Amino acid sequence: MDQTKTPLYTLLCEHASKQPISFHVPGHKYGAVFYEEALSSFSSLLHLDVTELSHLDDLHHPTGAIEQAQQLAAKLYGAKHTYFLVNGSTAGNLAMIAAACVQNKKVIVQRNCHKSILHALHLVGATPIFISPEFDEDVQVMSFVPFETISNALSEHPDAAAIVLTNPNYYGMTIDLTTVIQLAHSYRIPVLVDEAHGAHFVLGEPFPKSAVACGADIVVQSAHKTLPAMTMGSFLHFNSEFIDERMLKYFLQVFQTSSPSYPIMASLDLARAYLAQQTRESIHEMSEQIQLFKRELQTIEAIEVVESQNPFIQTDLLKITLQTRSAYSGYELQRLLEKNGIFTEMADPYNVLLVYPLATISQLQTITWRIKRALQCIPSERQNERVQFHLPKHCQAVSYEWTKGRQTRKVLLHDAVGYVCAQMVVPYPPGIPILLTGEIVTKQHITLIRHLKQMGAYFQTDIDGDYIEVFKED
């Protein structure tokens, strides 16, 4: 297949060139009706923002340009079928779990997963069997689940409906999943992988191996995170012998809007074409520039560029973690950079994460100078002893069914130990819950919540002062 073709984008441009008269939705009528002060910013995109006209295909029953664009993506990624997602990887995670899992059925789940995975399990009513990742001492974050842990979980729960893994993590730390997937398949258990940050892994070395190439049953990727696609544009790749694809298609319709965005879909078509055009030479040039950038950052006294030294982990080239070497937290480093016009992906108590583009950067020297200027006046004194949080090997959790209809109350954080948590506690980003609804609150949880609040973390869920919501006792 000719990967230079962009069937959906090309068709939308052809349609716009005919100067069509709109008596259909959306209401901006190709930009003819719009808030005047903003029209100049949106006009070039509005002429592509259409609806399911007879010749423009339909995401929920594609037979034309959308189908061709999805087939091109499937061919590039080595998938049986690829589906465009316009509601982000969240919609893909919801759909794949709903297709593979049923109520009260066990599902083996990596504990440091995105909240959308947990939402899906809750909606389905599955019984999660949590498996805990290793704590990486170099980056000071949770990384991957060891093979032995997964093997033990499969041995103890051979009747599980699926295993759900997150690879890579937010910091680009990834492992080769081939052996894990082969083991799961020997139990006839499908492997579902949230590979949100790995849409570019198909390029091969020096990037990690994609879960698609490792043999995963369903892989969800946020194309918009590392490819030049619009926000919410994502891929779902299907390669399973164990999951009914008809059910997957059904749930994709359930969880995706009935009015999908054509600009987002067109951007997926274009991002796939951009990815396919990368050469060994362009990748090498980009890799060389990233290494130069890291060396320059390493000269800044207040920070250190860190990567995991674990031999099982390969770190994505596009993820650059800056760790504080001063009394400043990662959040404070991030704020200093923002004051100088440098906006990073996220911060945690000790790190700031940069996501490099899948391209070489022009004026990199100027950008590096601005980063150095932002961080040059930081005092040299070091932080106090760092707080490490290791999730328990087996999270204690009641069933989702148990939580339904139960009354809740708010208690002080230090009084919550031993209670069943009635809310998700989610620092965002990265959107990985510290506490789950139905999980037993421990001293470790309270220590981490207080530490994150003190350091300046943003919580996407409500932590009202020093209170947390728990279920009332019977």
C-alpha positions as CSV (number, residue, x, y, z in Angstrom):
1,M,0.0,0.0,0.0
2,D,1.2,3.5,-0.8
3,Q,1.8,5.1,2.6
4,T,2.2,8.6,1.0
5,K,-1.5,8.7,0.2
6,T,-3.8,10.5,2.6
7,P,-7.3,9.4,1.3
8,L,-9.4,11.1,4.0
9,Y,-7.6,14.4,4.1
10,T,-7.4,14.5,0.3
11,L,-11.2,13.8,0.0
12,L,-12.0,16.6,2.5
13,C,-9.8,19.1,0.5
14,E,-11.6,18.1,-2.7
15,H,-15.0,18.6,-1.1
16,A,-13.9,22.0,0.2
17,S,-12.6,23.1,-3.2
18,K,-16.1,22.8,-4.7
19,Q,-17.3,25.6,-2.5
20,P,-20.2,23.6,-1.1
21,I,-23.3,25.3,0.3
22,S,-24.2,23.9,3.7
23,F,-27.7,23.1,4.8
24,H,-26.3,20.5,7.2
25,V,-24.5,20.5,10.6
26,P,-22.2,21.9,12.0
27,G,-23.7,25.3,12.5
28,H,-20.6,27.3,11.4
29,K,-21.4,26.4,7.8
30,Y,-17.7,26.0,6.7
31,G,-16.9,29.1,8.7
32,A,-19.5,31.4,7.1
33,V,-21.1,31.8,10.6
34,F,-18.6,32.4,13.3
35,Y,-17.5,34.8,16.0
36,E,-15.7,37.5,13.9
37,E,-12.8,38.1,16.2
38,A,-11.8,34.4,16.1
39,L,-12.5,33.6,12.5
40,S,-8.9,34.3,11.3
41,S,-7.6,31.7,13.8
42,F,-10.1,29.0,12.8
43,S,-11.0,29.6,9.2
44,S,-8.3,27.4,7.6
45,L,-9.7,24.4,9.6
46,L,-13.4,25.1,9.5
47,H,-13.7,24.2,5.8
48,L,-12.6,20.6,6.7
49,D,-15.1,20.4,9.6
50,V,-17.9,18.5,8.0
51,T,-20.4,15.8,8.9
52,E,-21.2,12.3,7.5
53,L,-22.2,13.4,4.0
54,S,-22.9,10.5,1.6
55,H,-19.5,10.7,-0.1
56,L,-17.4,11.5,3.0
57,D,-17.8,8.1,4.7
58,D,-18.9,7.3,8.3
59,L,-16.5,6.4,11.1
60,H,-19.0,4.0,12.6
61,H,-19.5,2.1,9.3
62,P,-16.6,3.0,7.0
63,T,-16.7,1.9,3.4
64,G,-14.8,4.7,1.7
65,A,-12.0,7.1,2.6
66,I,-12.1,6.5,6.3
67,E,-11.8,2.7,5.7
68,Q,-8.9,3.3,3.3
69,A,-7.1,5.5,5.9
70,Q,-7.6,2.9,8.6
71,Q,-6.3,0.2,6.3
72,L,-3.2,2.2,5.6
73,A,-2.6,2.6,9.3
74,A,-3.1,-1.2,9.9
75,K,-0.6,-2.0,7.2
76,L,2.0,0.3,8.7
77,Y,1.6,-0.9,12.2
78,G,1.2,-4.6,11.3
79,A,-2.3,-4.9,12.7
80,K,-5.2,-7.0,11.5
81,H,-7.4,-3.9,11.8
82,T,-6.8,-0.4,13.0
83,Y,-9.6,1.9,14.2
84,F,-9.5,5.7,14.4
85,L,-10.4,7.1,17.8
86,V,-11.6,10.7,18.1
87,N,-12.3,10.6,21.9
88,G,-8.7,9.9,22.8
89,S,-7.1,6.7,24.1
90,T,-9.7,6.9,26.9
91,A,-12.4,5.7,24.5
92,G,-10.1,2.9,23.2
93,N,-9.3,1.7,26.8
94,L,-13.0,1.7,27.6
95,A,-13.9,-0.2,24.5
96,M,-11.2,-2.9,24.6
97,I,-11.9,-3.7,28.3
98,A,-15.7,-3.8,27.7
99,A,-15.1,-6.1,24.7
100,A,-12.8,-8.5,26.6
101,C,-14.3,-8.5,30.1
102,V,-17.7,-9.3,31.8
103,Q,-19.2,-8.6,35.1
104,N,-17.6,-10.4,38.1
105,K,-14.9,-11.9,35.9
106,K,-11.3,-11.4,37.1
107,V,-9.0,-9.1,35.2
108,I,-5.3,-8.9,36.0
109,V,-4.4,-5.2,36.0
110,Q,-1.1,-3.3,36.3
111,R,-1.6,-1.0,39.3
112,N,0.0,2.1,37.9
113,C,-2.5,2.4,35.1
114,H,-4.4,5.4,33.8
115,K,-7.7,6.2,35.4
116,S,-9.6,5.3,32.2
117,I,-8.6,1.6,32.7
118,L,-10.1,1.7,36.2
119,H,-13.2,3.5,34.9
120,A,-13.7,0.7,32.3
121,L,-13.3,-2.0,34.9
122,H,-15.8,-0.2,37.1
123,L,-18.3,0.2,34.3
124,V,-18.0,-3.5,33.3
125,G,-18.2,-4.7,36.9
126,A,-15.1,-6.8,36.6
127,T,-13.0,-8.0,39.5
128,P,-9.6,-6.4,39.3
129,I,-6.5,-8.4,40.4
130,F,-3.9,-5.7,40.9
131,I,-0.2,-6.4,40.2
132,S,2.3,-3.9,41.4
133,P,5.2,-2.4,39.4
134,E,8.8,-2.0,40.5
135,F,9.9,1.4,41.9
136,D,12.7,2.8,39.8
137,E,15.4,4.3,42.1
138,D,17.0,6.4,39.3
139,V,13.9,8.2,38.1
140,Q,12.0,7.9,41.4
141,V,8.8,6.6,39.8
142,M,6.9,3.4,39.3
143,S,8.1,1.5,36.2
144,F,7.1,-2.0,35.0
145,V,5.7,-5.1,36.4
146,P,8.3,-7.9,36.7
147,F,7.8,-11.1,34.6
148,E,7.7,-13.2,37.8
149,T,4.9,-11.1,39.3
150,I,2.8,-11.5,36.1
151,S,3.6,-15.2,35.9
152,N,2.5,-15.7,39.5
153,A,-0.7,-13.8,38.9
154,L,-1.5,-15.9,35.8
155,S,-0.8,-19.1,37.8
156,E,-3.1,-18.0,40.7
157,H,-5.8,-16.7,38.4
158,P,-5.8,-18.9,35.2
159,D,-9.5,-18.0,34.7
160,A,-8.9,-14.3,34.3
161,A,-10.7,-12.7,31.3
162,A,-7.7,-10.6,30.4
163,I,-4.5,-9.0,31.5
164,V,-4.2,-5.2,31.1
165,L,-0.7,-3.6,31.0
166,T,0.6,-0.1,30.6
167,N,3.7,0.1,28.5
168,P,5.5,2.6,28.3
169,N,4.8,4.5,31.4
170,Y,4.5,8.3,31.3
171,Y,8.3,8.8,31.5
172,G,8.9,6.6,28.4
173,M,10.2,3.6,30.4
174,T,9.2,0.4,28.5
175,I,10.0,-3.3,28.4
176,D,9.8,-5.9,25.7
177,L,6.4,-7.6,26.3
178,T,6.9,-10.6,24.0
179,T,7.5,-13.2,26.7
180,V,4.7,-11.9,28.9
181,I,2.3,-12.1,26.0
182,Q,3.3,-15.6,25.0
183,L,2.8,-16.7,28.6
184,A,-0.6,-15.2,28.8
185,H,-1.6,-16.7,25.5
186,S,-0.6,-20.1,26.7
187,Y,-3.4,-19.7,29.3
188,R,-5.6,-18.4,26.4
189,I,-5.8,-15.0,28.2
190,P,-5.7,-11.9,25.9
191,V,-3.3,-9.1,26.6
192,L,-4.6,-5.5,26.4
193,V,-2.0,-2.8,26.3
194,D,-2.3,0.9,27.0
195,E,0.5,2.1,24.8
196,A,-0.7,5.7,24.8
197,H,2.8,7.2,24.6
198,G,4.2,4.7,22.0
199,A,2.5,5.5,18.7
200,H,6.0,6.1,17.1
201,F,7.5,2.8,18.3
202,V,6.7,1.3,14.9
203,L,9.8,3.1,13.6
204,G,12.0,0.5,15.4
205,E,15.5,1.2,16.8
206,P,16.4,3.4,18.5
207,F,12.8,3.4,19.8
208,P,11.5,0.6,21.9
209,K,9.5,-2.4,20.5
210,S,5.8,-1.8,20.2
211,A,3.3,-4.0,21.9
212,V,1.8,-4.7,18.5
213,A,5.0,-6.3,17.3
214,C,5.2,-8.2,20.6
215,G,1.9,-9.9,19.8
216,A,-0.6,-8.1,22.0
217,D,-4.3,-8.6,21.3
218,I,-5.4,-5.0,21.4
219,V,-3.1,-2.0,21.6
220,V,-4.3,1.6,22.2
221,Q,-2.1,4.5,21.2
222,S,-2.5,8.3,21.6
223,A,-1.3,9.5,18.2
224,H,-1.6,13.1,19.4
225,K,1.0,12.6,22.2
226,T,4.0,11.9,20.0
227,L,2.8,12.2,16.4
228,P,1.7,15.4,14.6
229,A,-2.0,14.6,15.2
230,M,-4.7,16.8,16.7
231,T,-5.6,16.4,20.4
232,M,-7.8,13.3,21.0
233,G,-6.7,11.6,17.8
234,S,-5.7,8.0,18.7
235,F,-5.4,4.5,17.3
236,L,-6.7,1.2,18.4
237,H,-4.9,-1.9,16.8
238,F,-6.7,-5.3,16.9
239,N,-4.8,-8.6,16.4
240,S,-6.7,-11.0,18.7
241,E,-7.8,-14.6,18.3
242,F,-9.5,-14.5,21.8
243,I,-11.7,-11.4,21.6
244,D,-14.8,-11.1,19.5
245,E,-14.1,-8.2,17.1
246,R,-17.8,-7.6,16.6
247,M,-18.1,-6.7,20.3
248,L,-15.2,-4.4,20.0
249,K,-16.8,-2.6,17.1
250,Y,-20.0,-2.3,19.1
251,F,-18.3,-0.8,22.2
252,L,-16.3,1.6,20.0
253,Q,-19.7,3.0,18.9
254,V,-20.9,3.1,22.5
255,F,-17.9,5.1,23.8
256,Q,-17.2,7.3,20.8
257,T,-19.3,10.2,19.7
258,S,-21.9,9.8,17.0
259,S,-20.6,13.0,15.5
260,P,-16.9,12.3,15.0
261,S,-14.5,15.1,14.2
262,Y,-13.4,15.0,10.6
263,P,-10.4,17.3,11.3
264,I,-9.2,14.9,14.0
265,M,-9.7,11.9,11.7
266,A,-7.9,13.7,8.9
267,S,-5.0,14.5,11.2
268,L,-4.7,10.8,12.0
269,D,-4.5,10.1,8.3
270,L,-1.8,12.8,7.9
271,A,0.1,11.7,11.1
272,R,0.3,8.1,9.7
273,A,1.7,9.4,6.4
274,Y,4.2,11.6,8.3
275,L,5.4,8.6,10.3
276,A,5.7,6.4,7.2
277,Q,8.0,8.9,5.6
278,Q,10.6,8.9,8.3
279,T,13.9,7.5,7.1
280,R,16.9,6.0,8.9
281,E,18.7,9.2,8.1
282,S,16.0,11.5,9.6
283,I,15.8,9.4,12.7
284,H,19.5,9.4,13.1
285,E,19.7,13.2,12.8
286,M,16.9,13.6,15.3
287,S,18.6,11.1,17.7
288,E,21.9,13.0,17.4
289,Q,20.2,16.3,18.2
290,I,18.4,14.8,21.3
291,Q,21.8,13.6,22.6
292,L,23.3,17.0,22.1
293,F,20.3,18.6,23.9
294,K,20.7,16.3,26.8
295,R,24.5,17.0,27.1
296,E,23.7,20.8,27.2
297,L,21.0,20.3,29.8
298,Q,23.4,18.2,31.9
299,T,25.6,21.3,32.4
300,I,22.9,23.0,34.4
301,E,23.9,22.7,38.0
302,A,20.3,22.6,39.4
303,I,19.2,19.6,37.4
304,E,20.3,16.2,36.2
305,V,19.1,14.4,33.1
306,V,18.1,10.9,34.4
307,E,17.2,7.6,32.9
308,S,16.6,4.2,34.4
309,Q,19.6,2.0,34.7
310,N,17.5,-1.1,35.0
311,P,18.8,-3.5,32.3
312,F,15.2,-4.6,31.4
313,I,14.1,-1.0,30.7
314,Q,14.5,0.9,27.5
315,T,13.6,4.6,27.7
316,D,11.9,6.3,24.8
317,L,14.2,8.7,23.0
318,L,11.5,11.4,23.0
319,K,11.1,11.5,26.8
320,I,13.6,13.6,28.7
321,T,13.4,13.6,32.5
322,L,15.0,16.5,34.4
323,Q,15.5,15.7,38.0
324,T,16.1,18.4,40.6
325,R,19.5,18.6,42.3
326,S,18.5,21.5,44.5
327,A,16.0,22.4,47.2
328,Y,13.5,23.2,44.5
329,S,10.8,20.6,43.7
330,G,9.9,19.4,40.2
331,Y,6.8,21.6,40.4
332,E,8.9,24.7,41.2
333,L,11.3,23.9,38.3
334,Q,8.3,23.7,36.0
335,R,7.0,27.1,37.2
336,L,10.4,28.7,36.6
337,L,10.5,27.3,33.1
338,E,7.0,28.5,32.4
339,K,7.9,32.0,33.4
340,N,10.5,31.9,30.6
341,G,8.1,30.6,28.0
342,I,9.2,27.0,28.2
343,F,6.1,24.7,28.8
344,T,6.8,21.1,29.8
345,E,4.6,18.1,29.8
346,M,4.4,17.5,33.5
347,A,6.1,17.7,36.8
348,D,6.2,15.5,39.9
349,P,7.9,16.1,43.3
350,Y,11.4,15.5,41.9
351,N,11.2,15.6,38.1
352,V,10.1,17.7,35.1
353,L,9.3,15.8,31.9
354,L,10.0,17.1,28.4
355,V,8.4,15.5,25.3
356,Y,10.7,16.0,22.3
357,P,9.0,16.3,18.9
358,L,9.4,13.5,16.3
359,A,11.6,15.8,14.3
360,T,14.7,18.0,14.6
361,I,14.1,21.3,16.3
362,S,15.2,24.6,14.7
363,Q,16.8,27.2,17.0
364,L,17.6,24.5,19.5
365,Q,20.6,26.5,20.7
366,T,18.3,29.5,21.6
367,I,15.8,27.2,23.4
368,T,18.6,25.6,25.4
369,W,19.9,29.1,26.4
370,R,16.4,30.0,27.6
371,I,16.2,26.9,29.8
372,K,19.7,27.6,31.2
373,R,18.7,31.2,31.9
374,A,15.5,30.1,33.7
375,L,17.3,27.7,36.0
376,Q,20.6,29.5,36.6
377,C,19.7,31.3,39.8
378,I,18.4,28.3,41.8
379,P,20.1,28.0,45.2
380,S,22.5,25.0,45.4
381,E,21.3,23.5,48.6
382,R,19.7,20.0,48.2
383,Q,16.3,18.7,49.1
384,N,15.6,16.9,52.3
385,E,15.3,13.2,52.3
386,R,12.9,12.1,49.6
387,V,9.6,10.3,50.2
388,Q,9.3,7.0,48.3
389,F,6.0,5.3,47.8
390,H,5.9,1.6,47.1
391,L,2.5,0.2,46.3
392,P,1.6,-3.0,48.2
393,K,2.2,-6.2,46.2
394,H,-1.6,-7.0,46.4
395,C,-3.9,-4.0,46.8
396,Q,-6.7,-4.7,49.2
397,A,-10.0,-3.8,47.4
398,V,-13.6,-4.6,47.8
399,S,-15.7,-5.4,44.7
400,Y,-17.3,-2.6,42.7
401,E,-20.7,-4.2,43.4
402,W,-20.0,-3.7,47.2
403,T,-19.6,0.0,46.7
404,K,-22.9,0.6,44.9
405,G,-25.5,2.5,46.9
406,R,-23.4,2.7,50.1
407,Q,-23.4,5.9,52.1
408,T,-20.1,7.8,52.4
409,R,-18.7,10.4,54.8
410,K,-15.6,12.6,55.0
411,V,-12.9,12.0,57.5
412,L,-9.6,13.6,58.3
413,L,-6.7,12.1,56.4
414,H,-5.0,10.8,59.5
415,D,-8.2,9.1,60.6
416,A,-8.9,7.4,57.2
417,V,-6.4,4.5,57.6
418,G,-8.3,1.2,57.5
419,Y,-11.4,2.7,55.9
420,V,-12.6,1.8,52.4
421,C,-11.9,4.7,50.1
422,A,-15.0,6.2,48.4
423,Q,-13.2,8.3,45.7
424,M,-10.4,8.1,43.3
425,V,-7.4,10.3,44.4
426,V,-5.7,11.3,41.1
427,P,-2.7,13.6,40.8
428,Y,-2.8,14.9,37.2
429,P,-0.8,14.5,35.1
430,P,-0.1,11.6,34.8
431,G,-3.6,10.6,35.8
432,I,-2.6,7.5,37.7
433,P,-4.7,7.1,40.9
434,I,-2.9,6.9,44.3
435,L,-6.1,5.6,45.8
436,L,-9.0,3.7,44.1
437,T,-12.6,3.6,45.0
438,G,-13.0,0.5,47.0
439,E,-9.4,0.3,48.1
440,I,-8.4,0.1,51.8
441,V,-6.6,3.3,52.9
442,T,-3.1,2.7,54.3
443,K,-0.6,4.9,56.1
444,Q,1.5,4.8,52.9
445,H,-1.4,6.4,51.0
446,I,-1.8,9.2,53.5
447,T,1.9,9.9,53.6
448,L,2.0,10.2,49.8
449,I,-1.1,12.4,49.5
450,R,0.2,14.8,52.2
451,H,3.7,14.9,50.6
452,L,2.3,15.6,47.1
453,K,0.0,18.4,48.4
454,Q,2.9,19.9,50.3
455,M,5.1,19.8,47.2
456,G,2.3,21.5,45.1
457,A,0.8,18.7,43.1
458,Y,-2.5,19.3,41.3
459,F,-5.3,16.8,42.1
460,Q,-7.9,16.2,39.5
461,T,-10.3,14.8,42.0
462,D,-11.5,16.7,45.1
463,I,-9.3,16.5,48.2
464,D,-11.2,18.9,50.4
465,G,-8.5,20.4,52.7
466,D,-7.3,17.6,55.0
467,Y,-10.4,15.4,54.4
468,I,-11.0,12.3,52.2
469,E,-14.3,10.5,51.4
470,V,-14.7,7.0,52.7
471,F,-17.6,4.5,52.9
472,K,-19.5,4.4,56.1
473,E,-19.1,1.2,58.1
474,D,-22.0,-1.2,58.3
